[in-house]
Amino acid sequence: MANTSIQSLNFDRLLSALQSRSDAEKWIECAVWIALEITIFTGNILTLKIILTNKDLRTIPNYLIVSLACSDLGLGIFGGIPTLGVLVEAKWPFNEALCQLQGVSALTMASASVLNLTLMAINRYFKVVKTRRYQAYFTKRRTLAYIALVWLMAFLVAASYLLIGNRYSFNPGKVFCFIQPQHHIFQIFISIVYITFPSAVIVYCYQKVYMVIKTHNKALSGWGARRIDPKVGRAEHWADHKARPEPGTHARGISVQEINITRTLFSIVVAFLVCWTPAFVIDIIDVYQLRWSLGRRAYVSYTFLVATSSTVNPILYGIMNPAFRKEYLKCLVYLRIQNNSVVTTNTSPSNRDSKI
């Protein structure tokens, strides 16, 4: 009962801070949030269009990118649009059902993002470290099955919070509906199963990948200096037996393209961790305190960082992946041509005459 009373006081404190913002602070927050939402929609829709309409880009790693783009887009739609309403109105202006929908959606998309990143790490592990098994474990059908399992697991954990009799509640600091901090057992479960364990898998996989690529690059530096295989007209992949990988690994098939893909996916993980680690720390503090114990600025930073994580992935694809960069430029050029065509049509002499 005491915890409920304390939590009610914290709700009033955060709501008062939300409603007492200056006009400048209010409209700056709204403007930044709209910019984030536009970036989320534009970047992720463009990513989906490029992959789904280009046969050459329908690869196993890109199927995983499609799944991640869907989780980012879903977070922007179901989480971002109601949050904009809160920032404008300085209260929860919608009904209870939408609050529960936002809570389920936000937790589903966040869990799906972490699990997608874990699946990407496992994919890179088998492609680079356990190459001989890659074709068996990562066929198109199996990959789609893995993605479906990721989404099922993400949805089940979010829906189970309601099924066990709890309700998502509006947090005036975070400006969206989420798990109540007094339900600490559920949050600890999520932290272990959907954050700690996947993070351990990601770190393990990329550490193994890094070691193989490092060994591979070290061997590459000695190929030309040691000897050329006359049968194939190029340096052998491994200069000596000391440079060979451990049994079960195979660096012979590592191409520049695969290394670039691995670097891109790893950069996505790093960006995700940069954005989500502060949010994770804030949630841990709330669980420990069993209440919303921090100030409004901490919670607002939490929300804006989470939204930022959904904007950066398309930017990273464009910077680090030549194929994506080429397709992004083609789409932007096409849109520019279409826009110029509309402007020319609207300002042509015939159009002006017809309006007269």
Secondary structure, DSSP 8 states (H G I E B T S, - for coil): -HHHHHHHHHHHHHHHHHHT--HHHHHHHHHHHHHHHHHHHHHHHHHHHHHHH-GGG--HHHHHHHHHHHHHHHIIIIIIHHHHHHHHHTS--S-HHHHHHHHHHHHHHHHHHHHHHHHHHHHHIIIIISHHHHHHH--HHHHHHHHHHHHHHHHHHHHHHHHTT---EEETTTTEEE--TT-HHHHHHHIIIIIIHHHHHHHHHHHHHHHHHHHHHHHHHHHHHH-EETTTTEE-S-SSGGG---TT---TT--HHHHHHHHHHHHHHHHHHHHHHHHHHHHHHHHHHTS--S-HHHHHHHHHHHHHHHHHHHHHHHHH-HHHHHHHHHHHHHHHHHHHHHHHHHTSHHHHHHH-
